[in-house]
Every structure is written in structure tokens, then in C-alpha cells.
Amino acid sequence: MTKKGQALSVLIVSTLAFTVCFMVWMMFAVIGIPIKKALDLNSTQFGLLMATPVLTGSLIRVPLGIWTDKFGGRIVLTILMACTVPAIWLMASATAYWHYLTIGLFVGLAGGSFSVGTPYVARWFPKNQQGFAMGIFGAGNSGAAVNKFVAPALVVAFGWTMVPQVYAAIMFGTVILFWLFSHSDPAHLVPSNVRFVDQLKMLKDPRVLKYCQYYSIVFGGYVALSLWMVQYYVGEFGLEIRSAALLAACFSLPGGVLRAVGGWMSDKWGAHSVTWWVLWVSWVCLFLLSYPQFDFTVATVNGPKTFHIGLNVYVFTALMFVLGIAFAFGKASVFKYISDEYTDNIGTVSGVVGLAGGMGGFVLPILFGALMDLTGIRSSAFMLMYGVVWVSLIWMYWTEVRRGEVMGKHQTALHAQH
């Protein structure tokens, strides 16, 4: 097989593997609802249950990035996926809340697959195609949407315990397929004397810190909302689980699939422009989504008149769809920044930024639940996200946009003098 053929084969099976890993990682988004009912959990406990797999998936990203540089993506990803199979299977036998939390931590290993696949896939392609290749691989995020099609059908037909059993079988099949069709190239191995502590030193670089912040919105927000949306639809609009999951997929699907388009756009127009627009679109969507359902009474000449303001299910879903597209482009553009600025240690930096994004996905569902218990307002989840996007917009303006404009004027002045 030619080098190009191998690169294509690696891209296809890695994307398939990542899709399955993400599907498993997001499993609680659907089966969490019957579990919540059975165990009578409050919103904060439910948020923690959702977020537990995200924690391990995030924490393991940095060491996995290092091991991928050192041993190669093929062996690391195969072992990682194989380790999750017993944990997924065991989920069906759990009975107590702490069982689900403990097993969730092991199932969460699947979420680390991203920081293995990104450097593994990127190294098979030339620099001008890396954004696109990483974007296609990253489209495996759409596993979150696949989960919303597959799991509710299984829950309705056979009960929720069938979901982990079917997912364990799918994961086992994927391990075999991946091993058969992936390749390894010794030239891609980086002599890695980098230690975990050295990697965390990257956080002293203000640019890395900024990319962590961006990614905690576009990826962390994507993960958190993918987990949160099914039960949001059930609670807010009174839908049954299958319709709720189908509408929730309107956010998850573009949020995953269109990542490749974001990669292509970042190659063409640059990571900065794409990210700047992504943040603005997200800001507008989240502002509108933050509005709770409310009635207000106005004293008119004909007596008091009551008005109702609130998003109906169609407008809400349309806004979530747009937000999903924005997040997809943003996830790709942040990684384009990294491949542009840290060519020699993509694995290292993407591990750290991926960790930050994953931690966003861990913290946000817990905060969503706590805010809902505290305020009783469902849309408080969007209010929180809106605030986080504000921080990024201000940060980006001061560190990039403003500086860019000043440089532009400076350049014009120089040309005028010559």
C-alpha cells in the first residue's frame, strides 16, 4: 500500500474509532434519564453522574498525548479502547449511585481517544492539509449524535440495560477493525523525554492558556450541552425520550460532522478569523437561549394586559442547531492555532488544551445541575455559558484583535513614509 493509501486508511479507521469512543463517552446523556428516575436523583447529582466519564476522559488526555508521541497512535488507541470494553459491559449490572460513578470513571477512558488520534492522524498528512485531516477525524464528535439515535431506540425496545451491552459489543468490534486497518510509521515517533510535569509547564505560556479557555467553550460546552439537552427537552417541553433525543441531535450532529468544514475554513482564512466569528455567533445564540419562559403584565388604557415571552421548541432547536455549527468550526480552528504555532509538539499542546476542554465538559454539567437546584430556572445553564463566552471575547479582543488593528495601522504608516 502506498503512503497516501496508508494515510487514508488511518484517517478512516481512526475517525470510526473516535466516533464509537465518543458515542460510549456520551452514553449517560440517554441512559442517565431512567437511572435518575430509578435512583431519585436531584439535578446536581444527575449533573455529577453525567460528568463522571468526562473527568477521566479529560485527565488521561495529557499522558495519552505523550505516549502517542513516544509509542505511536496505533498501539496506544487499540489498548485504550480494549480497556473500556469490560467497564461498559458492567454498567448494565450496576445498582447503586456509587456503582455508576465508579464504572463511569472507567468508561470515561474512551474520551481520551481524541488526544491519541489528533497527533496520530496529523502526522500522516502534509502541513497544508493537517487542519482538514484533523477536522475529519474530529468529526467523530458526532458519536454524541449517533448515541442519541441508537440509545433511545434500545431503551424503548429492551430497557436501558441493553444499551451498555450493545455498546460493549460495538466497541470490541471496533478494536479489531482498527487494529486490522491502521498502520504505524516509525518516522512519526518523537523522541519523548517530555515528562508530565514538563507538559503542564506549557500552561505558563499565555497563548496556551488562551487556547485552553477557547476550547473549554467550543468543546467543553459541546460535551456539556450534548449530555444535558435530552433531559432539558424532556423537562422544559414535556417530550418523551425518543423525540427529545432526536431534537437534541440537531445540536450534536452539526457540532461533530461540520468540524471538517471548520478545519478547511481555518486552513483557508486562518484560525484567528474563524475563532473570532465563532465566539460572536455563540454569544448571540446563548443570549437568546438564556431567556426563561416568563409572563409580564402591562397596565394599558383598557386595563392590565399579560404578555408571554419564551422560546418555543422550534425556535429553541433552531438556535441550538446554529450553536452546534459554531462550536464545530471553533473546535477545528483552535486546533489549527496549535498546529500552526507548535509544530514540534502538537501532541503535547493538544493534550493540555484537550484536557482543558474536557474539564469544561466535566465542570459545566455539575454547575448546570447546581444552578437549576439553586434557581429553579432551566435556562440558567445558558446564562452561565453566555458569561463564559463574554470572557473569551474580551480576552481575544485585547490579545489578538486590538493588537492586529494596531499592527495594521502601523504597517500603513510605514508604507506611506516610503
N, C-alpha and C positions, 0 to 999 in steps of 0.2 A: 504493500500500500504506500502511495506517495505521502510526502509530508503534509500536503494540502488535504488529502483524504483522511489522514490521521487526525488533523486539526478539526475537520468537520465532524468526524466520528466522536471525538472527545467532546465537542460542543453539544452535539445532540444528546448523548447519554448523560452528560453532566447536567444538562437542563432538565432532562427527565428525572434524574435522581433528586435534584433540588426541588422539583415540583412535588414529588412524593414526600420528601422530608418536610416541606412547608405544610402540606396537607395534614400530616401527622401532628406537626407542631401546633396547628390551629384547631386540633380535634375538640378541645373543650368549648369552642365557640358554639357548637351544636349540642354535644352530649352534656355540657355543663348545665343546660336548662332543666332536663329531667333530674339530674343529680341535685341541683339547687332545691327543686321541689321535694325530692325524697329526703334530703337532709335538713330541710327548712332553714336555709342559709340566708343571712341578711346580705345587702348589696356589697358591703366591704369584704365579707368572707367570700362571696361569689367572685369579686374582683381579684382576690388573692389566689383563688382556685384557678382562674383563667390565666393569671400572670406567672404561676409557678414554673411551667415548662419554659417560659420566655427567659426566666432568670438563668437557668443552666445553659440554655442555648446562647445566651449573651456572654456569660463569664468564660465559657470554653473557647470563645472565638479567638482571643489573643494567642493562647498556646497553640491552637489549631493552625493559625496563620504561620507561626514559627515552624511547626512540624511540616507544613506543606512546603515551605522554602527548603527544609532540610531533607525530607524523605520523598517528596513528590506527592501530588494530589491524588493519584490513583489508589495507592495503598492506604493513605490516611482516610479518604472518603469511604472506601469499602469497609474498613474496620469500624468507623464511626456508625455507619448505617446498620451493620451487623449487630452492634452493641444495643441498638434500640429495640430490636425485634422482641426479646423476652419481656421487656418492660411494657411495650404496647399490649402484648397478649395478656399480661397480668392485670391490666386495667379493668378487664371485664369481671374479675373476681373480687375487686375492692368493695368494702362495705362502709368503713368509717371515713370521716373527713380527712384524718391524718394519713390514711392509706392513699387517698387520691393525691394529696400534696406530695407524699414521698415518691410515688410512682411517676407523678408529673415531672419531678426533677430529672428522672432518668429518661423519660420520653423526650424531655426538652433538649437532650443532646442532639437530636435531629436538626435543631435550629442552628447549630454551629456549622452546618454544611456550607453555608454561604461563604465563610472566610476560607474554606478549603477550595471551593470551586472558582472563586474570583481570580486568585493568582494563578491557579492551575490552568484555567481557560485562557486568561490574558496572555500567558507566555507562549501559547501556540500561534498567536497572531501578530502581524506587524503593528507598529505603533499607531498608524493612522486608522486601523480597524479595531483597535482594542476597545474603544468606547462602545462600538456596535456589538462586538462579541460579548463584552461583559453585560451589555443591555439584554441581549438574547438570553444569556444564562440567568440573569436576574429576573427575567420574565417567569421563572419558576415560582416567583412570589404568588402567581395565580393559583398555586396549590391551595391558597386560602379560599379561593372561589370554588375550586373543584370540591373541596371539603363541604362547601355549602350546598352543592348539588347531590353529592353521594351520601353524606351522613344523614340528612333528614329523611331520605327515602328509606334507608336502613332502619332508622329509629321508628318510623311509622309502620314499616312492614314486620320487623322482627324484634323491636325493643332496642334500647340504646346499647345493651351489652354486645350486640352483634358488631357494632362499629369498630371497637378495638381489635376484635378477632379478624375481621376482614382487612383492616389496615395493617395488621402484623403480617398477614399473608402477602399483601401487596408489597410491603417493604422488603420481605425476604426475596420475592421475585426480582425486585429492583436491584438488590445487592448482586445477584447472579448476572443479570443483564449488564450492569455497569462494569463488572469485572471482565466480562467477555469482550465488550466493545470499546473499552477505554485503552489508552496507551500511555507509556511513560517515556520521557526523553531525559537521559542523564544530564544533558546540557542545560536543562531548566532548573537543576538543583542549585541553590545558592549556598555557599559555604556559611552555614549559620552558626556563628559563635555568639549570636544575639541571645541574651537571656531575657526572661520575662520582665525583670526589673528594668533592664535597658529599654525594653519596648515601652514601658509605662512612662519613661523619661520623655518620650515623644510628646506627652501631654504638656510639656513645658513650652513647646512650640505653639505660639498663639494661633497660627493658621490651623494646626491640627485640632486645637480646642474649638475653633470656629466651625470646622467641618463636622466635628462631633455634635455641636449644637444644631446645625442644619439637619444632620442625619437623624437626630433624635426626634425631629418633627416629621420628616418625609418618610422615614422607615418606622421609627418608634410609634408615630401617630397612626401609620398604616396598620401596624400589627395590633395596636390597642383598639382601634375602631373596628378592625376585622373581627376581633374577639367580642367586642361589645355590642355590635349592631343587631345581631339576631334577637337578643333579648330586649333590645331597645324597641325594635319594631313590635315585638310581642306585647310589651308593656305600654308603649305610647299609642299604638294604633290598633291594639287588640287583635292582631293577626295570629293565625295558627302557625306552627313551627316551619312548615314547608314553604308557605308564602313568604314568611319573614326571612327565611334563609335565601330564597330566590331574589328578593329585593335587596338584601344585604350584599349579594353577589354583584349587584350593579356598581358597588364601590370596590369590592375586592378584585373583580376581573380586570377592569381597565387599570387598576392600581398595580397589577402584575404584568399583564400582557404588553402594555404600551411602554414598558421600561426600555425595550429595544429602540423604540422611536426616540425616546429621550436620549439614548446613547448616540444615535445618529445625529440628532439636533446639537448635542454637545460637541461632537466632532466638527460639525459644520459652523456653528455660531459661537462656540466657546462655552465653557462651564459657567462662567460668571453670568452672562446674559440669561441663560436658561434658568439658573437658580433664582435670579432676581425676579423674573416674571412668575415663576412657580410660587414664590413667597407671597407676592401680591394677590394672585388668584386665590391662594389658600386663605389669605386674610379676609377677602371679601366673602368667600363661601362660609367660613367659620363665623363671621359676624352675623350673617343671616340665619345660620343654623342655631346660633346661641339663643334666639328668641324663643322663650317658652310660650305655651298656649296661654293667652290671657284675655280677659274681658275688661273694658273700661266704660264708665258711664259719663256721658257729657250732658250738662244742663243746656237744653235747647229751648227756643221760644215755645215749642209745643210740649214742653216737659222733658224729663230725663230720657236719654236715648242710650242704649247699650250697644257697644261695638265689640266684635270678637276679632282678635288678631292671633294668627298662629299658622304654621306651615301645615298644609295637608300632606298626605302620604306621597302624592305625585311630585309636588314641588320639592319636598324633603329628599326624595330619591334622586331627582334631577340634580340637586345641589351636591349630593353625595357622589354622584357619577362624575361631576366636574372636578370635585376634590380628589377623587381617585386618580383621574388623569393627571392632575397637577402633581400629586405625590409620586406617580410613576416617573414622570420626567425628572423630578427632583432627585429621586434615588439614583438615577443614572448620572445626572450632572455632578453630584457630589463626588462620585467615584471617578469621573473624568478629571476633576480637580486633582485628585490623588495620583492618577496615572500620569498626569502632566508634570506634577511638581515633585513626586517622589518615585522616579522611575526605578531606582535601585532597590527600594524596599517597599514595593506595593503590598506584599504580604503583611509586613509589619504594620504599616499605617492603616491598611484596610481592616486589619484585625482590631486595632484600637478604635477606629471610627465605627466599625461594625458593633463593637462592644457597647459604645455609647448609644447607638441606635437601638440596640436590643434592650439596654437598660431603660430607655424611654418606653419601649413596649412593655417592660415589666412594671415600671412605676405608675404609668398612666392608668391602666385598668383599676389598680388599687385606689388611686386618687379619684377616679370616676365613681367608684362604689362609695368611698368615704364621703364625697361631696353630695351624692344622692341621699345617703343616710342623713347627712347634716342638714341639707336644704330642702329635700323632697322634690327638687326640680331636676327632671331628667336631662334637660339640655345644658345643665351645669358642666357636663363633660366637654361640650363645645366651647363654653365660656373659657374653660381652662386652656384648651388648645389655642384659642384666639389670643390669649395673653402670651403664650409661648411664642407664637408666630410674630407678635409685636416685637419681642426681644430680638429675634433674628433679623427682622427688617432694619431695626435701629443699628444693630451690630454691623450688618452688611453695608449699610449706608456710610457709617463712619470709617470702616476699614477698607472698603473697595470702591463704592460708587463715588463718594466725595473725592477720594484720592485720584480716581480715574479722571474726573472732570478737571481737577486742578492740573494734572499732568497734561490733559488735552489743551488747556488754555496756554500752559507753559510752552508746549510744542508750537502752537500757532504763533506766539510771540517770537520764538526763536526764528521761525521761518520768515516772519515779517522783517526781522533785522537783517537777514542775509540777502 
